[in-house]
């Protein structure tokens, strides 16, 4: 614990006594698991792909996670207005860079989602678009709710922004990312308090879009077909090889796990350090640690929602609700995919999986959340604290 007095009115002192320290501790614990898991899984993956060093991924991830901690703490110091300003700039930049991927981005497995940046490597701009979009959309909806007869302007801007983001993600294509962004936006619209008929219409549109994605995008159709009927894969073969190996890893790990570094799944799964890191965790550390990680994600989401019960600023409520929806949904998709509860989707486990863009973007979003849920003192309380 930091030894800061309650009478400390410096920026750091005011931040320490106003930030949600339990949520901060839970996030730091997840980052700690990220260090452990990249050390457990990454060397074997690096050796298998012929990287220059067995510690190639580990050393990079140490840098990414350290940067994530700095970003999260630095952003959490901002005021709600500062969060909005940073998110506006970030959203504009992320939209431009996401559009650039469609023109100059390299094509990987039929998708254009990355940009090659000198000295940085691959950058996925859409990862940064998620948290920034949640903040900007919340601000637009809140302004629309307060605008009275001119509410249509705010709603039009919010829907226009969502439509632009949806088109960019569809063109990449990144249907999983589009699903998360859509869930965030619809959750914010629901929390804002709209007519239930409109909620039903939006739900119907979402279901129709899901059905359309199945017929329009071959990779979406393939994943659903492998999930429902893995034996009906054209040309034969095991369409669920990675899932089968992951499930075997969970069974092999049992309750207590086989021990750090003793797992086998990381030697055979191409994405053991990223999309299937939860399977490595289950094999080497067992069911108890998997439940602990699950508890940490649930704790962050539930505690964040509970703190919003005392909030009166609609913009803060909508922004935090969107960020929590995004964080929880991404964790659910990763863990549920590894356990074959839903069709596979290449989505990282927040702070635990390997990935530079993902880790920094998630840290940005959680920094926004910590900033928005800080206790804000009125002038009388500030004077009493200083005295």
C-alpha positions as CSV (number, residue, x, y, z in Angstrom):
1,X,0.0,0.0,0.0
2,X,1.1,3.5,-0.7
3,X,1.9,5.6,2.4
4,X,-0.1,8.7,1.5
5,X,-1.9,10.9,4.0
6,X,-5.6,11.8,3.5
7,X,-4.5,15.4,3.9
8,X,-2.2,15.1,0.9
9,X,-3.8,17.4,-1.7
10,X,-1.2,16.7,-4.4
11,X,-2.4,15.1,-7.7
12,X,-1.1,11.7,-6.6
13,X,-2.6,12.0,-3.2
14,X,-6.0,13.1,-4.4
15,X,-5.9,10.2,-7.0
16,X,-5.0,7.6,-4.4
17,X,-7.8,8.5,-2.0
18,X,-10.4,8.8,-4.8
19,X,-9.6,5.9,-7.1
20,X,-11.3,2.5,-6.6
21,X,-8.3,0.7,-5.1
22,X,-10.0,-2.8,-5.1
23,X,-10.6,-2.6,-8.8
24,X,-7.1,-1.3,-9.3
25,X,-5.7,-4.3,-7.3
26,X,-7.8,-6.8,-9.3
27,X,-6.5,-5.3,-12.6
28,X,-2.9,-5.4,-11.4
29,X,-3.5,-9.1,-10.4
30,X,-4.6,-9.9,-13.9
31,X,-1.5,-8.2,-15.3
32,X,0.5,-10.4,-12.9
33,X,-1.2,-13.4,-14.4
34,X,-0.3,-12.0,-17.8
35,X,3.4,-12.1,-16.9
36,X,3.1,-15.7,-15.6
37,X,1.2,-17.0,-18.6
38,X,3.5,-15.4,-21.2
39,X,6.5,-16.9,-19.4
40,X,4.7,-20.3,-19.4
41,X,3.4,-20.4,-23.0
42,X,5.5,-18.0,-25.1
43,X,8.9,-19.7,-25.1
44,X,7.5,-23.0,-26.6
45,X,5.6,-21.0,-29.2
46,X,8.7,-19.0,-30.1
47,X,10.8,-22.1,-30.5
48,X,8.2,-23.8,-32.6
49,X,7.9,-20.9,-35.1
50,X,11.7,-20.5,-35.3
51,X,12.0,-17.1,-33.6
52,X,15.4,-15.6,-32.9
53,X,15.1,-16.4,-29.2
54,X,13.0,-18.5,-26.9
55,X,12.3,-15.4,-24.9
56,X,11.2,-13.4,-28.0
57,X,7.5,-13.1,-27.0
58,X,8.2,-12.9,-23.3
59,X,10.5,-9.9,-23.5
60,X,8.1,-8.1,-25.8
61,X,5.2,-8.8,-23.5
62,X,7.1,-7.6,-20.4
63,X,7.5,-4.3,-22.2
64,X,3.8,-4.2,-23.3
65,X,2.5,-5.0,-19.8
66,X,4.8,-2.4,-18.1
67,X,3.5,0.1,-20.6
68,X,-0.1,-1.0,-19.9
69,X,0.3,-0.3,-16.2
70,X,1.7,3.2,-16.9
71,X,-1.1,3.9,-19.4
72,X,-3.8,2.7,-17.0
73,X,-2.6,4.7,-14.0
74,X,-1.9,7.8,-16.1
75,X,-5.3,7.9,-17.7
76,X,-7.1,7.1,-14.4
77,X,-5.9,10.5,-13.1
78,X,-8.0,12.4,-15.7
79,X,-11.3,14.1,-14.9
80,X,-14.4,12.9,-16.8
81,X,-14.0,15.9,-19.1
82,X,-10.4,14.9,-19.7
83,X,-11.5,11.4,-20.4
84,X,-13.9,12.7,-23.0
85,X,-11.3,14.9,-24.7
86,X,-8.7,12.1,-24.9
87,X,-11.4,9.7,-26.2
88,X,-12.4,12.1,-28.9
89,X,-8.9,12.4,-30.2
90,X,-8.3,8.7,-29.8
91,X,-11.5,7.9,-31.7
92,X,-10.7,10.2,-34.6
93,X,-7.2,8.8,-34.8
94,X,-8.3,5.2,-34.6
95,X,-11.0,5.7,-37.3
96,X,-8.4,7.1,-39.7
97,X,-5.9,4.4,-39.0
98,X,-8.6,1.7,-39.2
99,X,-9.6,3.1,-42.6
100,X,-5.9,3.1,-43.6
101,X,-5.7,-0.7,-43.0
102,X,-8.2,-1.2,-45.8
103,X,-5.8,0.6,-48.2
104,X,-2.2,-0.1,-47.1
105,X,-2.6,-2.8,-44.4
106,X,-1.1,-6.2,-45.2
107,X,-3.6,-9.0,-45.8
108,X,-3.4,-11.8,-43.3
109,X,-5.7,-14.8,-43.6
110,X,-8.1,-12.8,-45.8
111,X,-8.4,-9.8,-43.5
112,X,-6.8,-6.4,-43.3
113,X,-6.7,-5.4,-39.7
114,X,-3.1,-4.3,-39.1
115,X,-0.6,-1.6,-40.0
116,X,3.1,-2.1,-40.0
117,X,4.7,0.7,-37.9
118,X,8.5,1.2,-37.9
119,X,10.1,0.4,-34.5
120,X,6.7,-0.8,-33.2
121,X,5.7,-3.7,-35.5
122,X,2.1,-4.6,-36.2
123,X,-0.6,-2.2,-34.9
124,X,-4.3,-3.1,-34.8
125,X,-6.1,0.3,-34.7
126,X,-9.5,-1.2,-34.1
127,X,-8.4,-2.3,-30.7
128,X,-8.1,1.3,-29.7
129,X,-11.3,2.2,-31.4
130,X,-13.3,0.1,-28.9
131,X,-12.7,2.0,-25.7
132,X,-12.7,5.4,-27.4
133,X,-15.9,4.7,-29.2
134,X,-17.6,3.7,-25.9
135,X,-16.7,7.1,-24.4
136,X,-17.7,9.2,-27.4
137,X,-21.0,7.3,-28.0
138,X,-21.8,7.8,-24.3
139,X,-21.2,11.5,-24.5
140,X,-23.4,11.9,-27.6
141,X,-26.3,9.9,-26.1
142,X,-26.1,11.8,-22.9
143,X,-26.2,15.1,-24.8
144,X,-29.1,13.8,-26.8
145,X,-31.1,12.9,-23.6
146,X,-30.5,16.4,-22.3
147,X,-31.3,18.3,-25.5
148,X,-35.0,18.1,-25.4
149,X,-36.6,18.8,-28.8
150,X,-33.1,18.8,-30.4
151,X,-32.4,15.2,-29.2
152,X,-32.4,13.9,-32.7
153,X,-29.1,15.7,-33.4
154,X,-27.3,13.8,-30.7
155,X,-29.0,10.5,-31.6
156,X,-28.1,11.1,-35.3
157,X,-24.5,11.7,-34.5
158,X,-24.3,8.6,-32.2
159,X,-25.9,6.4,-34.8
160,X,-23.8,7.9,-37.6
161,X,-20.6,7.2,-35.6
162,X,-21.7,3.6,-34.9
163,X,-22.6,3.1,-38.6
164,X,-19.1,4.4,-39.7
165,X,-17.3,2.1,-37.2
166,X,-19.5,-0.8,-38.2
167,X,-18.8,-0.3,-41.9
168,X,-15.0,-0.1,-41.3
169,X,-15.0,-3.3,-39.2
170,X,-17.2,-5.1,-41.7
171,X,-14.8,-4.2,-44.6
172,X,-11.7,-5.5,-42.8
173,X,-13.6,-7.9,-42.1
174,X,-13.6,-8.3,-38.3
175,X,-17.0,-9.7,-37.3
176,X,-16.0,-10.5,-33.8
177,X,-14.8,-6.9,-33.1
178,X,-18.0,-5.7,-34.7
179,X,-20.0,-7.9,-32.4
180,X,-18.3,-6.4,-29.3
181,X,-18.7,-2.8,-30.5
182,X,-22.4,-3.4,-31.3
183,X,-23.0,-5.0,-27.9
184,X,-21.4,-1.9,-26.3
185,X,-23.5,0.5,-28.2
186,X,-26.8,-1.4,-27.7
187,X,-26.0,-1.7,-24.0
188,X,-25.6,2.1,-23.8
189,X,-28.8,2.7,-25.7
190,X,-30.6,0.4,-23.3
191,X,-29.2,2.0,-20.2
192,X,-30.1,5.4,-21.5
193,X,-33.7,4.4,-21.2
194,X,-35.4,4.0,-24.6
195,X,-38.8,2.6,-25.5
196,X,-39.0,-1.2,-25.1
197,X,-40.5,-1.4,-28.6
198,X,-37.3,0.2,-29.9
199,X,-35.3,-2.3,-27.9
200,X,-37.2,-5.2,-29.5
201,X,-36.5,-3.7,-33.0
202,X,-32.8,-3.3,-32.3
203,X,-32.7,-6.9,-31.0
204,X,-34.4,-8.1,-34.2
205,X,-31.9,-6.1,-36.3
206,X,-29.1,-7.7,-34.4
207,X,-30.4,-11.2,-34.9
208,X,-30.9,-10.5,-38.6
209,X,-27.4,-9.2,-38.9
210,X,-26.0,-12.3,-37.3
211,X,-27.9,-14.5,-39.7
212,X,-26.7,-12.4,-42.6
213,X,-23.1,-12.7,-41.4
214,X,-23.5,-16.5,-41.5
215,X,-24.5,-16.4,-45.2
216,X,-22.3,-13.5,-46.3
217,X,-18.9,-14.4,-44.7
218,X,-17.4,-17.8,-45.4
219,X,-15.2,-17.7,-42.3
220,X,-18.2,-17.0,-40.0
221,X,-20.1,-19.9,-41.6
222,X,-17.2,-22.2,-41.3
223,X,-16.8,-21.5,-37.6
224,X,-20.4,-22.1,-36.8
225,X,-20.5,-25.3,-38.9
226,X,-17.4,-26.6,-37.0
227,X,-19.1,-25.7,-33.7
228,X,-22.4,-27.4,-34.4
229,X,-21.3,-30.3,-36.6
230,X,-17.5,-30.8,-36.6
231,X,-17.8,-34.1,-38.5
232,X,-19.3,-32.4,-41.5
233,X,-16.1,-30.6,-42.7
234,X,-15.6,-30.5,-46.5
235,X,-12.7,-32.7,-47.4
236,X,-12.7,-34.5,-44.1
237,X,-10.3,-33.9,-41.2
238,X,-10.9,-32.6,-37.7
239,X,-12.3,-29.0,-37.9
240,X,-12.1,-28.6,-34.2
241,X,-8.5,-29.7,-33.6
242,X,-7.5,-26.7,-31.5
243,X,-10.7,-26.9,-29.4
244,X,-10.2,-30.7,-28.8
245,X,-6.6,-30.1,-27.7
246,X,-7.7,-27.3,-25.4
247,X,-10.4,-29.5,-23.8
248,X,-7.8,-32.2,-23.3
249,X,-5.6,-29.7,-21.6
250,X,-8.3,-28.7,-19.1
251,X,-8.9,-32.4,-18.4
252,X,-5.2,-33.1,-18.0
253,X,-4.8,-30.2,-15.6
254,X,-7.6,-31.3,-13.3
255,X,-8.1,-29.5,-10.0
256,X,-4.5,-28.4,-9.2
257,X,-2.8,-28.5,-12.6
258,X,0.4,-30.3,-13.7
259,X,2.7,-27.5,-12.5
260,X,4.3,-24.4,-14.1
261,X,6.1,-25.3,-17.3
262,X,4.9,-28.9,-17.3
263,X,2.0,-28.5,-19.7
264,X,1.9,-30.0,-23.2
265,X,-0.8,-27.9,-24.9
266,X,1.6,-25.0,-25.5
267,X,3.8,-27.3,-27.6
268,X,1.0,-28.1,-30.1
269,X,-1.4,-25.1,-30.3
270,X,-0.3,-22.3,-32.6
271,X,-2.1,-19.7,-30.5
272,X,-1.3,-21.1,-27.0
273,X,0.1,-17.7,-25.9
274,X,-2.8,-15.7,-27.2
275,X,-6.3,-17.0,-28.1
276,X,-5.9,-20.3,-26.1
277,X,-3.9,-19.0,-23.1
278,X,-6.8,-20.0,-20.9
279,X,-6.2,-23.7,-21.9
280,X,-2.5,-23.3,-20.9
281,X,-3.7,-21.9,-17.6
282,X,-6.1,-24.7,-17.0
283,X,-3.5,-27.4,-17.7
284,X,-0.6,-26.0,-15.7
285,X,-2.4,-24.4,-12.8
286,X,-5.7,-26.3,-12.7
287,X,-9.4,-25.5,-12.1
288,X,-8.9,-23.5,-8.9
289,X,-6.7,-20.9,-10.6
290,X,-9.0,-20.8,-13.6
291,X,-11.9,-20.0,-11.2
292,X,-9.8,-17.3,-9.6
293,X,-9.2,-15.6,-12.9
294,X,-12.9,-15.9,-13.7
295,X,-13.7,-14.4,-10.3
296,X,-11.3,-11.4,-11.0
297,X,-13.1,-10.6,-14.3
298,X,-16.5,-11.0,-12.6
299,X,-15.4,-8.9,-9.7
300,X,-14.2,-6.0,-11.9
301,X,-17.5,-5.9,-13.9
302,X,-19.9,-6.3,-10.9
303,X,-18.0,-3.8,-8.7
304,X,-18.0,-1.3,-11.5
305,X,-21.7,-1.7,-12.0
306,X,-22.3,-1.3,-8.3
307,X,-20.4,1.9,-8.1
308,X,-22.5,3.3,-10.9
309,X,-25.6,3.0,-8.7
310,X,-24.4,6.0,-6.8
311,X,-23.6,8.1,-10.0
312,X,-26.0,10.8,-11.2
313,X,-24.1,11.9,-14.4
314,X,-25.6,10.1,-17.3
315,X,-22.5,10.5,-19.4
316,X,-20.4,8.8,-16.7
317,X,-23.0,6.0,-16.3
318,X,-23.2,5.3,-20.0
319,X,-19.4,5.4,-20.6
320,X,-18.6,3.2,-17.7
321,X,-21.4,0.7,-18.6
322,X,-20.0,0.5,-22.1
323,X,-16.4,-0.1,-21.0
324,X,-17.6,-2.8,-18.5
325,X,-19.7,-4.5,-21.2
326,X,-16.7,-4.5,-23.5
327,X,-14.3,-5.8,-20.9
328,X,-16.6,-8.6,-19.6
329,X,-17.7,-9.7,-23.1
330,X,-14.2,-10.0,-24.4
331,X,-13.2,-12.1,-21.4
332,X,-16.3,-14.3,-21.8
333,X,-15.7,-14.8,-25.5
334,X,-12.1,-15.9,-25.0
335,X,-12.8,-18.3,-22.1
336,X,-16.0,-19.7,-23.6
337,X,-14.3,-20.3,-26.9
338,X,-11.5,-22.3,-25.2
339,X,-14.2,-24.4,-23.4
340,X,-16.2,-25.0,-26.6
341,X,-19.2,-23.2,-25.3
342,X,-19.4,-20.9,-28.3
343,X,-17.9,-20.9,-31.8
344,X,-14.2,-20.0,-31.8
345,X,-13.2,-16.3,-32.2
346,X,-9.7,-15.0,-32.2
347,X,-10.0,-12.6,-29.3
348,X,-7.5,-12.2,-26.5
349,X,-8.1,-12.7,-22.8
350,X,-7.7,-9.1,-21.3
351,X,-4.2,-8.6,-19.8
352,X,-3.5,-12.4,-19.8
353,X,-3.0,-13.1,-23.5
354,X,0.0,-12.0,-25.5
355,X,-0.5,-9.0,-27.7
356,X,0.7,-5.4,-27.8
357,X,-2.2,-3.5,-29.3
358,X,-4.7,-5.5,-27.3
359,X,-2.9,-5.0,-23.9
360,X,-2.4,-1.3,-24.3
361,X,-6.0,-0.7,-25.6
362,X,-7.5,-2.6,-22.7
363,X,-5.3,-0.6,-20.3
364,X,-6.6,2.6,-21.9
365,X,-10.2,1.4,-21.4
366,X,-9.6,0.4,-17.8
367,X,-7.9,3.7,-17.2
368,X,-11.0,5.4,-18.5
369,X,-13.1,3.3,-16.2
370,X,-11.0,4.1,-13.1
371,X,-11.1,7.8,-13.9
372,X,-14.9,7.8,-14.4
373,X,-15.6,5.9,-11.2
374,X,-13.3,7.9,-8.9
375,X,-14.9,9.7,-6.0
376,X,-15.3,13.3,-6.9
377,X,-15.3,15.7,-4.0
378,X,-17.3,18.9,-3.9
379,X,-15.7,22.2,-2.9
380,X,-16.7,21.9,0.8
381,X,-15.1,18.4,1.0
382,X,-12.0,19.6,-0.7
383,X,-11.6,22.4,1.7
384,X,-12.1,20.1,4.7
385,X,-9.6,17.7,3.3
386,X,-7.0,20.5,2.8
387,X,-7.6,21.7,6.4
